[in-house]
């Protein structure tokens, strides 16, 4: 599985669609998987939502898109592939009743080509919302020789779409085919935020939005480490919530294919922004229900025995001098370093890095969930890493430098439930 698609809360149920290959743990023959939840923690796998149609516009794959509710129906607009076309990426449409279980895919494309006056490469990953009586759609692309762009289309009925303008770009960011993938756009109160992915990084641009025009003011990274293709939605309480795809490390691809699974969704995160437009991420409050018994409430010391590798480790420390945390069995399952001497301060976990400035007091909230590590900092930065060490128990937890006497609280992580729809 990879990109999250069309996350939505409707009639008391959360729906998450995602790119999925039902045949193997490799990228190929992409469909839309579908899972539902009433609490964002425990999930029910629903039947496959969308599949490639034999002679349809999505014959060679069903790719990233979005889902909206329009009165008594749900509408999915997504990118299909036809490799026999000069422009292989098309925008396709499907519809369902509000259960979103059984979808009807249209055999004709919704948008067969991008703007005909521009020489583009790539045309994918639509994002939808409604402004008054007008539906708005963003599509990621690039203009040859200039760079990645995001197009804005408008429609009165979700059927007939008109190209309006280049919403953002050209960008000077490079990677892959230079397309700005998986665009997303939303209001965070103090600013509007545009999110897109390129070259294994999710970027967030904040600024002002008025009369369909976005005026960028600030650019940051939304989630460091293995975190990509982020897509957001409003939860039951109106909080801007985002998921990202956590891939395997490239050198793990062979083992992933052999064991039969590859790729997971991140924990859901809540996004907020300050008056300067800096976006912060925090763990969605629903995930607190995964906290089990308290294993430790004290200080981090050498040689502490801890059950693992399903734990939550919260550390408060003086982020003024370097230090390390090691969580291990017979090897370094998790190795975290903090170095305030770098230009902006930095911490790393296994192979991944994120900024963390020097400050008198900081905290790290570390979730070790099997091979997935998700770290939330007191500065609003997040880091995802992967752990491929020996998961046998018991683990030892130790800290050196600034972490040696740090306050530490450890909880066991309870398992979420996953089942198939009856």
C-alpha positions as CSV (number, residue, x, y, z in Angstrom):
1,X,0.0,0.0,0.0
2,X,1.1,3.6,-0.5
3,X,-0.7,7.0,-1.0
4,X,-3.7,7.7,1.3
5,X,-6.6,8.8,-1.0
6,X,-9.8,10.7,-0.2
7,X,-9.8,10.4,3.6
8,X,-13.2,11.6,4.8
9,X,-15.5,11.6,7.8
10,X,-19.2,11.1,6.9
11,X,-22.3,10.0,8.9
12,X,-20.2,9.1,11.9
13,X,-17.7,6.9,10.0
14,X,-14.1,7.6,8.9
15,X,-13.2,6.3,5.4
16,X,-9.7,5.9,4.3
17,X,-8.9,4.9,0.7
18,X,-5.4,4.1,-0.4
19,X,-3.3,2.9,-3.3
20,X,-3.0,-0.9,-3.0
21,X,-1.6,-3.8,-5.0
22,X,-3.7,-6.8,-4.0
23,X,-1.3,-9.3,-5.6
24,X,2.1,-8.6,-4.1
25,X,4.1,-6.4,-1.8
26,X,5.6,-4.4,-4.7
27,X,4.4,-1.4,-6.7
28,X,2.2,-2.8,-9.5
29,X,-1.4,-3.2,-10.6
30,X,-2.7,-0.4,-8.4
31,X,-6.2,-0.4,-7.0
32,X,-7.9,1.6,-4.2
33,X,-8.2,-0.3,-1.0
34,X,-10.8,0.9,1.6
35,X,-11.0,0.8,5.4
36,X,-13.5,2.3,7.8
37,X,-13.4,3.3,11.5
38,X,-15.5,5.0,14.0
39,X,-12.6,6.1,16.2
40,X,-9.5,6.4,13.9
41,X,-7.9,3.6,15.9
42,X,-9.7,0.3,15.1
43,X,-10.4,-0.5,11.5
44,X,-12.6,-2.6,9.2
45,X,-11.3,-3.6,5.8
46,X,-14.0,-3.1,3.2
47,X,-14.2,-4.6,-0.3
48,X,-11.8,-3.1,-2.9
49,X,-13.2,0.3,-3.9
50,X,-11.8,0.9,-7.3
51,X,-10.0,-1.5,-9.8
52,X,-8.5,-1.0,-13.3
53,X,-11.2,-1.3,-16.0
54,X,-10.2,-3.6,-18.8
55,X,-10.7,-1.0,-21.5
56,X,-11.3,2.0,-19.3
57,X,-9.3,5.2,-18.8
58,X,-7.7,3.5,-15.8
59,X,-6.8,0.3,-17.5
60,X,-3.2,0.5,-16.4
61,X,-3.8,1.5,-12.8
62,X,-6.0,3.4,-10.4
63,X,-4.0,6.1,-8.7
64,X,-4.3,8.9,-6.2
65,X,-7.4,11.0,-5.9
66,X,-10.0,12.4,-3.5
67,X,-13.5,11.7,-2.3
68,X,-16.3,14.3,-1.6
69,X,-19.9,14.0,-0.5
70,X,-22.4,15.7,-2.9
71,X,-25.9,15.5,-1.4
72,X,-26.9,11.8,-1.3
73,X,-23.8,10.5,-3.1
74,X,-20.1,10.2,-2.7
75,X,-17.9,11.1,-5.7
76,X,-14.3,9.9,-6.2
77,X,-12.1,11.7,-8.7
78,X,-8.8,10.0,-9.3
79,X,-5.9,9.6,-11.7
80,X,-6.0,6.7,-14.1
81,X,-3.2,5.4,-16.4
82,X,-3.3,4.5,-20.0
83,X,0.2,3.8,-21.2
84,X,-0.9,3.7,-24.9
85,X,-1.5,7.5,-24.8
86,X,1.0,10.3,-25.3
87,X,-0.2,11.7,-22.0
88,X,-0.8,8.5,-20.0
89,X,-2.4,10.2,-16.9
90,X,-6.1,11.0,-17.0
91,X,-8.6,12.2,-14.4
92,X,-11.4,9.6,-13.8
93,X,-14.6,9.6,-11.8
94,X,-16.6,7.1,-9.8
95,X,-19.7,7.4,-7.6
96,X,-21.3,5.6,-4.7
97,X,-24.1,5.9,-2.2
98,X,-23.0,7.3,1.2
99,X,-21.9,3.9,2.5
100,X,-19.0,4.2,0.0
101,X,-18.7,0.4,-0.3
102,X,-19.9,-0.2,-3.9
103,X,-18.6,2.2,-6.5
104,X,-19.6,2.7,-10.1
105,X,-16.6,3.7,-12.3
106,X,-17.2,5.7,-15.4
107,X,-15.8,4.2,-18.6
108,X,-15.0,7.6,-20.0
109,X,-12.4,10.0,-18.6
110,X,-13.5,13.1,-16.7
111,X,-10.4,15.0,-18.0
112,X,-8.4,13.4,-20.7
113,X,-5.7,16.1,-21.0
114,X,-4.3,19.0,-19.1
115,X,-4.5,22.7,-20.3
116,X,-3.9,22.5,-24.1
117,X,-2.0,25.8,-24.2
118,X,0.8,24.5,-22.0
119,X,3.5,21.9,-22.6
120,X,3.1,19.7,-19.5
121,X,4.6,16.5,-18.1
122,X,2.6,14.6,-15.5
123,X,-1.1,15.3,-14.7
124,X,-2.2,13.7,-11.5
125,X,-3.5,13.4,-7.9
126,X,-6.7,15.6,-7.8
127,X,-7.8,17.3,-4.6
128,X,-11.4,18.6,-4.2
129,X,-13.4,21.0,-2.1
130,X,-16.4,23.3,-2.4
131,X,-16.5,27.1,-2.2
132,X,-20.1,28.3,-2.1
133,X,-21.7,26.7,-5.1
134,X,-18.5,26.1,-6.9
135,X,-16.4,22.9,-6.8
136,X,-12.7,23.4,-6.9
137,X,-10.1,20.8,-8.0
138,X,-6.3,21.0,-7.8
139,X,-4.2,18.8,-10.0
140,X,-0.4,18.3,-9.8
141,X,1.7,18.7,-12.9
142,X,4.8,20.4,-14.3
143,X,5.5,22.7,-17.2
144,X,8.4,21.5,-19.4
145,X,11.5,23.5,-18.9
146,X,10.1,25.5,-16.0
147,X,9.2,23.1,-13.1
148,X,6.4,21.7,-11.0
149,X,3.0,23.4,-10.9
150,X,-0.5,22.9,-9.4
151,X,-3.5,23.7,-11.7
152,X,-6.9,25.0,-10.5
153,X,-10.1,23.8,-12.1
154,X,-13.7,24.8,-11.3
155,X,-17.1,23.1,-11.8
156,X,-20.7,23.7,-10.9
157,X,-21.6,20.0,-10.9
158,X,-18.5,17.8,-10.5
159,X,-19.0,16.9,-14.2
160,X,-17.8,19.7,-16.5
161,X,-14.5,21.3,-15.4
162,X,-12.9,24.5,-16.6
163,X,-9.2,25.2,-16.2
164,X,-8.8,28.6,-14.4
165,X,-5.2,29.2,-13.7
166,X,-1.8,28.0,-12.4
167,X,-2.6,27.9,-8.7
168,X,1.0,27.5,-7.6
169,X,4.4,27.4,-9.3
170,X,6.5,26.8,-11.3
171,X,8.6,25.5,-8.4
172,X,12.4,25.3,-8.3
173,X,12.1,22.0,-6.4
174,X,13.3,18.9,-8.3
175,X,12.8,15.2,-8.0
176,X,11.3,12.3,-10.0
177,X,9.6,13.8,-13.0
178,X,9.4,17.2,-11.1
179,X,5.6,17.0,-10.7
180,X,4.2,18.5,-7.5
181,X,2.4,15.4,-6.3
182,X,-0.6,15.0,-4.0
183,X,-1.6,18.6,-3.7
184,X,-3.8,19.6,-0.7
185,X,-5.2,22.9,0.4
186,X,-7.0,24.1,3.5
187,X,-7.6,26.8,6.1
188,X,-5.7,26.7,9.4
189,X,-7.3,29.8,10.9
190,X,-4.2,32.0,10.9
191,X,-3.4,31.2,7.3
192,X,-4.1,28.9,4.4
193,X,-1.8,25.9,3.8
194,X,-0.8,24.3,0.5
195,X,0.7,20.8,0.8
196,X,2.4,18.8,-1.9
197,X,5.0,16.1,-2.2
198,X,8.2,15.8,-4.3
199,X,11.5,13.9,-4.0
200,X,10.4,11.9,-0.9
201,X,9.6,15.1,1.0
202,X,6.2,16.7,1.9
203,X,6.3,20.5,1.8
204,X,3.8,22.9,3.3
205,X,3.5,26.5,2.0
206,X,1.4,28.9,4.0
207,X,0.1,32.3,3.1
208,X,-3.1,34.3,2.3
209,X,-6.0,33.2,0.1
210,X,-8.6,35.4,-1.4
211,X,-10.8,35.2,-4.5
212,X,-9.3,32.0,-5.6
213,X,-5.7,33.3,-5.4
214,X,-3.1,32.0,-3.1
215,X,-0.3,34.3,-2.0
216,X,2.6,32.2,-0.5
217,X,4.5,33.6,2.4
218,X,6.4,30.7,4.1
219,X,7.7,27.3,3.2
220,X,8.5,24.4,5.6
221,X,8.7,20.6,5.6
222,X,5.7,18.7,6.9
223,X,7.1,15.6,8.5
224,X,10.7,14.4,8.3
225,X,12.0,11.0,7.5
226,X,9.9,8.4,5.7
227,X,6.6,10.3,5.3
228,X,5.1,11.0,1.9
229,X,2.0,11.7,-0.1
230,X,0.2,13.4,2.8
231,X,-3.6,13.9,2.5
232,X,-5.8,15.7,5.0
233,X,-9.5,15.9,6.1
234,X,-11.6,17.4,8.8
235,X,-12.3,14.9,11.7
236,X,-15.6,14.7,13.7
237,X,-14.6,17.8,15.7
238,X,-13.4,19.8,12.8
239,X,-9.7,19.4,13.4
240,X,-7.4,19.4,10.3
241,X,-6.1,15.8,10.3
242,X,-3.5,14.4,8.1
243,X,-2.2,10.9,7.1
244,X,1.0,10.1,5.3
245,X,2.4,7.0,3.7
246,X,5.4,5.4,5.5
247,X,7.4,3.4,2.9
248,X,10.0,0.7,3.5
249,X,13.7,1.7,3.2
250,X,14.9,0.9,-0.3
251,X,17.3,-1.8,0.9
252,X,14.3,-3.5,2.6
253,X,12.3,-3.9,-0.7
254,X,13.4,-7.5,-1.2
255,X,12.5,-8.6,2.3
256,X,9.2,-6.8,2.1
257,X,8.3,-8.6,-1.0
258,X,9.2,-11.9,0.6
259,X,7.2,-11.4,3.8
260,X,4.2,-10.2,1.8
261,X,3.6,-6.7,3.1
262,X,5.1,-3.3,2.4
263,X,4.0,0.2,3.3
264,X,1.8,1.5,6.2
265,X,-0.1,4.6,7.0
266,X,1.2,7.0,9.7
267,X,-0.7,7.7,12.8
268,X,-3.2,10.5,12.1
269,X,-1.9,13.9,13.0
270,X,-3.6,17.2,13.8
271,X,-2.2,20.3,12.1
272,X,-2.2,23.8,13.6
273,X,-0.5,27.1,12.6
274,X,0.8,30.0,14.6
275,X,0.5,33.7,13.7
276,X,3.6,33.5,11.5
277,X,2.2,30.6,9.5
278,X,4.5,28.0,11.0
279,X,2.6,24.6,10.9
280,X,2.9,22.2,13.8
281,X,1.9,18.5,13.9
282,X,0.7,16.7,17.0
283,X,-0.6,13.2,17.5
284,X,-4.3,12.9,17.0
285,X,-5.9,12.6,20.5
286,X,-7.8,9.5,19.5
287,X,-4.5,7.6,19.6
288,X,-4.2,8.1,23.3
289,X,-6.5,5.1,23.7
290,X,-3.5,2.9,22.6
291,X,-1.6,3.7,25.8
292,X,-1.5,0.7,28.1
293,X,0.1,0.2,31.5
294,X,2.7,2.6,32.8
295,X,6.1,0.8,32.8
296,X,8.3,3.6,34.1
297,X,7.9,7.0,35.6
298,X,11.3,8.3,36.6
299,X,14.6,9.2,34.9
300,X,16.4,7.7,32.0
301,X,19.3,5.6,33.3
302,X,21.7,3.0,31.9
303,X,20.6,-0.5,31.5
304,X,16.9,-0.1,32.1
305,X,15.0,-3.2,31.0
306,X,11.8,-2.5,29.1
307,X,9.5,-4.7,27.2
308,X,9.4,-4.0,23.4
309,X,9.0,-3.2,20.6
310,X,5.5,-1.8,21.2
311,X,6.0,1.1,23.6
312,X,5.6,4.9,24.0
313,X,8.6,6.6,25.4
314,X,8.2,10.3,26.5
315,X,11.4,12.1,27.4
316,X,11.8,15.6,28.8
317,X,15.3,17.0,28.7
318,X,17.5,20.1,28.5
319,X,18.3,20.5,24.8
320,X,21.5,22.4,25.4
321,X,24.2,19.7,24.9
322,X,24.5,16.6,22.8
323,X,23.1,13.2,23.9
324,X,21.9,9.8,22.7
325,X,19.2,7.3,23.4
326,X,19.5,3.6,22.6
327,X,16.6,1.2,22.7
328,X,17.9,-2.3,21.9
329,X,17.9,-6.0,22.4
330,X,21.1,-7.5,20.9
331,X,21.5,-4.6,18.4
332,X,20.5,-1.0,18.2
333,X,16.8,-1.3,17.3
334,X,16.4,2.5,17.9
335,X,19.4,4.8,18.1
336,X,18.5,8.5,18.6
337,X,21.1,11.3,18.7
338,X,20.6,15.0,19.5
339,X,23.2,17.6,18.3
340,X,22.5,21.2,19.1
341,X,25.8,22.3,17.5
342,X,24.5,22.0,14.0
343,X,23.3,25.3,12.4
344,X,19.7,24.9,13.4
345,X,20.0,22.0,15.9
346,X,19.2,18.4,14.8
347,X,18.2,15.1,16.0
348,X,18.4,11.8,14.2
349,X,16.9,8.4,14.6
350,X,18.4,5.4,12.8
351,X,18.9,6.8,9.2
352,X,16.6,9.8,9.4
353,X,17.0,13.4,10.6
354,X,14.9,16.4,11.7
355,X,15.6,19.8,13.1
356,X,15.3,20.5,16.8
357,X,16.7,23.8,18.1
358,X,18.8,24.3,21.2
359,X,16.5,25.2,24.2
360,X,16.4,24.9,28.0
361,X,13.6,22.4,27.9
362,X,12.3,20.1,25.2
363,X,10.4,16.8,24.9
364,X,10.3,13.9,22.6
365,X,7.2,11.6,22.3
366,X,8.5,8.4,20.8
367,X,6.1,5.7,19.6
368,X,7.8,2.4,18.7
369,X,5.1,0.3,16.9
370,X,6.9,-2.8,15.6
371,X,9.2,-1.6,12.7
372,X,7.6,1.9,12.7
373,X,9.0,4.7,14.8
374,X,7.0,8.0,15.0
375,X,8.5,10.9,17.0
376,X,6.6,14.0,18.0
377,X,8.6,17.0,19.4
378,X,7.7,19.8,21.6
379,X,8.6,22.2,18.8
380,X,5.8,20.7,16.6
381,X,8.3,18.8,14.3
382,X,7.8,15.1,13.5
383,X,10.2,12.4,12.4
384,X,9.4,9.0,11.1
385,X,12.0,6.2,11.1
386,X,12.1,2.5,10.6
387,X,13.6,-0.2,12.8
388,X,14.8,-3.5,11.4
389,X,16.8,-4.8,14.3
390,X,16.2,-7.9,16.5
391,X,12.7,-7.6,18.0
392,X,13.3,-10.3,20.6
393,X,12.8,-9.3,24.2
394,X,13.7,-7.9,26.7
395,X,14.9,-4.5,25.4
396,X,17.3,-2.2,27.3
397,X,16.8,1.6,27.3
398,X,19.7,3.9,28.0
399,X,20.5,7.6,27.7
400,X,23.8,9.5,27.6
401,X,24.7,13.1,27.5
402,X,21.7,15.4,27.8
403,X,19.4,12.4,28.1
404,X,21.3,10.7,31.0
405,X,19.2,12.2,33.8
406,X,16.2,13.1,31.7
407,X,12.7,12.6,33.0
408,X,11.2,9.5,31.3
409,X,7.7,8.0,31.2
410,X,7.1,4.7,29.4
411,X,3.8,3.1,28.5
412,X,3.1,-0.2,26.8
413,X,1.2,0.2,23.5
414,X,-2.0,-1.7,23.2
415,X,-2.9,-3.3,19.8
416,X,-5.4,-1.8,17.6
417,X,-7.9,-4.1,16.0
418,X,-8.2,-4.8,12.2
419,X,-10.9,-7.1,10.8
420,X,-12.6,-7.7,7.5
421,X,-16.1,-6.6,6.9
422,X,-18.7,-9.4,7.2
